[in-house]
């Protein structure tokens, strides 16, 4: 199974996991609201709106930005 980046829209936590993360334990709300960003890779991407930086195989998903409706990814 591929290793993917996930980010919680509520608390901004970003993790690498090979499957969907647990929704329990969110520090901002009752449950995490995980959004799958991208498969883990070697290219650095940073969101101009929320500041999240990840290393992905290709351009990450724009949905689920904690600071706006959509992420605005920049390749570093």
CORMO-V358967 format. One record per residue. N is the residue number from 1. RES is the residue in three letters. OMEGA is omega in degrees with one decimal (* if undefined). NEAR is the number of other ideal C-beta (glycine too) atoms within 12 Angstrom. D_CENTER is the distance of its C-alpha to the mean C-alpha in Angstrom with 1 decimal. Layout:
# CORMO-V358967
N RES OMEGA NEAR D_CENTER
N RES OMEGA NEAR D_CENTER
This chain:
# CORMO-V358967
1 UNK -177.6 9 18.0
2 UNK 176.7 15 15.1
3 UNK -176.6 20 12.5
4 UNK 172.4 29 8.9
5 UNK 175.2 36 5.4
6 UNK 176.3 33 4.1
7 UNK 176.1 38 3.2
8 UNK 179.5 33 6.8
9 UNK -177.5 31 8.2
10 UNK -173.7 21 11.3
11 UNK 177.4 23 11.1
12 UNK 177.5 27 7.9
13 UNK 178.9 27 7.8
14 UNK -178.2 35 5.3
15 UNK 171.7 26 7.2
16 UNK -179.4 22 8.8
17 UNK -179.8 23 10.9
18 UNK 177.1 15 13.5
19 UNK -177.9 14 13.4
20 UNK -179.2 16 12.0
21 UNK 176.4 26 11.6
22 UNK 179.8 15 14.3
23 UNK -178.6 18 14.2
24 UNK 172.9 12 16.8
25 UNK 179.2 17 16.8
26 UNK -179.2 21 14.6
27 UNK -176.6 13 16.2
28 UNK -178.3 15 15.9
29 UNK -179.1 17 17.1
30 UNK -178.0 12 18.8
31 UNK 171.7 17 15.8
32 UNK 173.2 28 12.0
33 UNK -174.4 24 10.5
34 UNK 172.9 31 7.7
35 UNK 176.9 33 6.0
36 UNK -176.9 30 5.9
37 UNK -175.4 40 4.5
38 UNK 172.8 33 7.5
39 UNK 180.0 25 10.3
40 UNK 179.6 26 10.8
41 UNK -174.6 21 13.5
42 UNK -177.9 14 15.6
43 UNK -179.5 20 14.7
44 UNK 174.9 21 13.0
45 UNK 177.9 32 10.9
46 UNK 177.5 23 10.6
47 UNK -179.5 35 9.8
48 UNK -175.0 19 13.4
49 UNK -176.0 19 12.8
50 UNK 177.4 31 10.5
51 UNK 179.0 20 10.9
52 UNK 176.8 36 7.6
53 UNK 178.1 22 8.8
54 UNK 174.9 37 7.9
55 UNK -173.7 24 10.6
56 UNK 177.2 32 10.6
57 UNK 179.9 19 13.7
58 UNK -177.4 19 13.4
59 UNK -177.9 21 11.9
60 UNK 176.7 37 8.2
61 UNK -179.9 26 8.3
62 UNK -176.0 24 9.3
63 UNK 171.2 21 9.1
64 UNK 179.3 31 7.8
65 UNK 179.6 28 7.9
66 UNK -176.4 29 9.3
67 UNK -177.7 17 12.1
68 UNK 177.2 17 13.2
69 UNK -177.3 14 13.3
70 UNK 170.7 19 11.4
71 UNK 174.1 34 9.4
72 UNK -172.9 21 12.1
73 UNK 174.7 30 11.1
74 UNK 176.4 20 14.0
75 UNK -179.1 19 15.0
76 UNK * 14 16.4
